[in-house]
Amino acid sequence: MAVEQLSQVNTDFLEQVNAAGQRYAARTAQREEHMEALAQHGILYADTRDRVSSRLNRLGVDWAMATAIERTPASATIGTSLDLDPELVSTDLLALERFMGRNDLVDIGYLEAGYLASRSVGRVTVRTPRSSHHGTGFLVSPSLLMTNNHVLKSPEEADAGVIEFNFQSGVDGQPLMPVVFRLEPRRFFVTHRALDFTLVAVAEASRDGRPLAAFGTLPLREAQGKATIGELVNIIQHPNGEPKQLALRENQIVDVLDDFLQYKADTAFGSSGAPVLNDQWEVVALHHAGAPRRDRDGNILAVDGSLWRPDMGEHRIDWKANEGIRVSRIIGTLQQFPLSGGAAALRAELLAAGTPPHPVEASPRSPQVTPGRTDDAEPHGLTADWTAGRPTMTGGGARWTVPLHLTVSLDVDAPRPQTESPQPAPAPPPSVRPITPSIDGQSPAERDLAAALLNLASSRERPYYDEAADLAAREAYYAGIRTDSPEGLRLALTQRLESTHDRRPAYKPMRLLYPWVDLHPDEKLHGIYSDQGFTPQELIEADAAVEAARFGRWQEFMLHESAPGPEAIEAELDLLEASLPFNCEHVVPQSWFAKKEPMRGDLHHLFACESTCNSFRGNIPYFDFPDFDEVVRHACGRREPMKFEPSAGKGPVARATLYFLLRYPGVIGDEARELQQERLGLLLRWHKDHPAGTYELHRNAAIAEMQGNRNPLIDHPEWAERIDFAGAWR
């Protein structure tokens, strides 16, 4: 009977291995494309645009700094590769350089964070009178452990299991005393065979009375941006039941599937149930199997070239690649289980543990749990098994309260109250209210401010405009574009602009626009409608204060509103935008394209604009007043119902709007509140009467470097009369 039971355990594992191998083989072509892009262009181009942008956002950095690092020699491996004042070098910058493979060094805190992460990983052991086997597991909340389904596939198996922490060597090389905790499947047990995960409750105290809380947690975070193709990951594990070991940055992610991550295993194997972690020690996947090398007959090979046998252990397999289940898919599946009672409260605790910003927390706070009345005759645990596609469960009832955490993205071009006498000047910094969310001790506004000042310092080491290099880049960019057909030229440019829009940075004017892109030759920012000059630091600091105030007011709103509905939330966001606008103008107002990306963050139509002029224009279409020069007007321009003519910037805003029509055909229409087709002549006239100068040439080159595409109306102003713009309206 013992042999039968061991055979069943091995059968479950081999099923996962075979499935992983099939997925790996099916994705050969895509994987080769990823590796070619990684080799030729670097990690910023190996994965999808959205995932790379999400990863940079999660690292707290931006495309401007990534672009600056790309310009540095690839051989830089000691310290930062940028020539900066050491006082400006931050952990964010070093993390970005490490992510991009430009720096082999890590912050010393990396070791401490890795140690804290390892505390939560233990050896799972299942012993019955008939069999025994081992695996790896880790705490994902103050009460729950996660491992593979093929390690713990049933409540009965879990009931015979334990988790051992500290089964490892100490700093002196001597073995530590393991701390053993019972598993409690009657309290919580959820398993899913297809995704090969199991979650089970753990006793609050060990056999010798030590608290489970002493070993911390590795929270599961559903947020995107934890890892991308080309990134190196870490695996903390108990291979074959041996003492705890670490594969440190020896597995490179080579593919991202809907449910799985696949990573190369040239030098490091994985272990069933182990956490796969990024450099911030966040869990990105649950390791479970891989693609093994096989002989011609399909037999799995061992690392020494012999035929592998189950009794050798999975660590002796000659792996081509490892595979892990994506954390976001595990969380999404877990949320679908219709749990109740104490089990539902434990799930809520797990989800709440994943919401704080720090990757590793030694003792995360638990949500407040208020048990409801339950019938004492009912079982207090729950079992759910989706191996057959439908869960079965038992459980009591409970009520609980969990913290609400929101990430809010705020826009600036919603309709605002009209101001009759604006005075163009930066928005005075409002009082900065305390901000609860923080990363590495900094609020989001503080992190954005620090990154912006770092980008500004980096830009000062660059020539403002390199004409020869830009001419060469321009010729290469438009190679193959034919100009003999007005409609054909428009379609060709639209395709080129979209296909080369390689990078799609999120809307962060203080980080991207002010430090470099929108600088004028006098090294100042100029309000696009007033031409009033400001130092970059003025607008950076003003926008940072606005961002902080927005967070503070939003928190107050959420604290005072017990359960705000969608309409109340939308109204509050509109109010924040109207009362606290950034010093940045979308030439094509956000309301015209429903505030969607990539339009919102497209740098080609973003300009520095003091908030008074920003509010003065609102979302009114441009207009040409016949008596504009004769009448008394405000410094920002002249405004009448649905008509606005700026005092300055007519050429740049015309070319930016024409770019938008080419890049996003059909997005904006000729409704009365948007850009009517009849006003095309106005844009073409402004384009002709106010030709591009050094400022716009610099902008175009800077945006092309940062975003990938160019503005054809700046590069080839003569094309404006040849392009059939009519097809760009919806």
Steps between C-alpha positions, in 0.01 A plus 500: 500500500788736571630451148153574359471822696849614397413419140190720522707792630745457216217465250358838604841661462566338160163623373607855580842441337343369181255791480778753561715336234218520246446868574871564466518324164190677368652841571837445331449763229379768741780423745762536228354839408526610861862391524592669172344828615680467833836441331464776242313772686504419871251419771283805431395345168473129577151508652177680415491877527241492775692252715826690468326828588333333797834363615667842484209655686527236770872566532419868549697610193409629155586486133706818518750339736491173306584695186788677674642166612469358149730775376776395738760234415365150547820393675433709811473256791625682811288773654256706299576536130381862497722797575303642791557662834520206746237674714247449219565128457200319646409137558239543224770589250721209605205261479432618145864453396499152650173421319656615170819300558718811530606454860609180670486653847202505733400716792615342826136483611450236232660241727289592800180495293598161358556364849157621610346338193672170574360491853152431362610198294495154655512128423167323464510142620218247471539172691242227525538133597514422128707779345693822539607783274636857515440831330549872554239744630486861617276718713286738296302645790516481881301175483540336158770300324527451124653204317418283197195284454728209420669553839173525700210382287239423767398601854590150617854539367533845656372365832801269501738783413714758675697805399854536638666840515870557572593168337825655382852595598574794726763769448760272659423220255339286767142377459227694677228334705189464276173647624209272412137606454198281434284561196131559568294418188180492704541873547587576137587288197469613137665320211499528121644220291533681164689792654675262739461703818378423850433737789470360849475644849792465742483473877561825685768344721767240436538174685731673746277808536669747264265741315446464127512881470875487569558370146325785315332470163564528130178676394335422167454816293260500207642822354672482164864599450677260733720345228558507125662280237877513532498564873692275739307345786584327827368170639513416872448127537545166675609283206417135556424581865855624560586803719391837365696630201490800269530522123605868485421670167578181309168463319417742218137548399467399134123501450178623659186296437149574618538281808871420520851646497779301339861562594829352382673260732853482365656480844216485752210266552179570683315315770130427517309765695786752517445875457646660188607855596617812322783724618260683732420161657141507383344165409446492124414130465457169680756254367354162412669320209694554180596372159753213533750383244407164351670234291375387158252266662349778711657391829588773748875545543687557824771765537771236451350385168345182636128422496324674783302298756245643747703381795783736395288807585395783273820693567690236301302563181690670218264796458487708182274751672310548821137604523297679765136600536448876484394657829234715333332187362506326836339800669241535226406133533497512878254790493254286303465239775163557674639481852313578820555507872845498647651388170369810326652715774838330452481562125425867569801508731718358221378758247548782749857383571582561133391863496777683695777648284800323653606176327598322820341557837619322809172545681225639277189633664197279475164639400246544774290184511166498675360148508126468473289246682530150367334176589736304722390179331636619166866438411719808530729406212445482129623278222484601135638288217482610139661192353172419329421860409249564782581566865339311784505653844356526845520795736329735738415868475704803603531873455828683468640843422808538280699812408420667170804597291458694178744615234363811334610647168401862465464701178504870435287602206147454629277809468590754767342810643581792272733767634449838341834657593775240513852608578751258347714368779575162650236363728596600854598186689207405722571381849621144470284270707629177653489211255446152637628288207879484493782299348845496660376774733396735219154604388413470128540877461841492668615217276382683188673817615828317566485325161423826320794680658724207412381516138563874499857453626562234234372726221747775585786280381356472146519724193169676449464402134733289284402602147718249314380204707139609466523536122637146475225366728236685296618352170501149643156544659318593179685257271254340259219755554347597164347844453330465161151432641335726765302214651789256464732743675258536791454125536875435477576761765229368731645149473855627560402713798314210664759230431789711629317615812712245686479661840177626645582686819225573746391859553768648728578855383721585796724201426506501120388833357655762726855366556590468128236461229340846522808707582566802280848608386517738798473190727160612623148375458260738327123495540375379165221762484665794680871447420580592860824337615556286809790297628434125472531464876215750552247290313638171630460611861160657433365180343644289782308715748183462294545124487543483877192715555296279267594191697414672826160617384420165346577327827275741685220428256537123542507531878182705511308302238389166642430335163540742208345381177650541152323831439625649827855385430495645149362830628773520765771433242359773275499739795863421580600559139317830488637633828854356479618490138857418402709752307470293186277534196361227278471678165231245419292509820461175688122519491519462122659154528342386829831535691635177351858389451721523303345831395510639853874453542603567138768767537448645152190689613605583858638846577593695810215736578443692822180384663322833452535477120421129516172578675431799275502286185326197655397266217399773252604450134746742341372796300630796301336831600519757217558785747726305735786753493273800547294396802603496863566143603653300784862391495391144417292603199140573414204280583137504398242218512665199327777719358854549628798671340830490693736794531799277417586150387277488191753313286587234760136433597397475134773246424421307817131482407578392144729231642213378718272473196761287324592284800144441623264516200134485590554573869380861499203620303342812362242539773447859608704451817797340323708573191272569205634398163438851373777624732766296319578810295574692819753239612668493160518880497654517848744227395610704197510841668693381807770254380684270738818629656776352713260451793271268304791322333638426847157387624451267206843340540457462877156342462622267225777379727265454794184381325617360165296697247534847347277787386502505117379862490821611672728280292330567166289817526435487125296181544221690672355602163540151354332291772131422472401576860129457429520125563628562851163618629253241620 
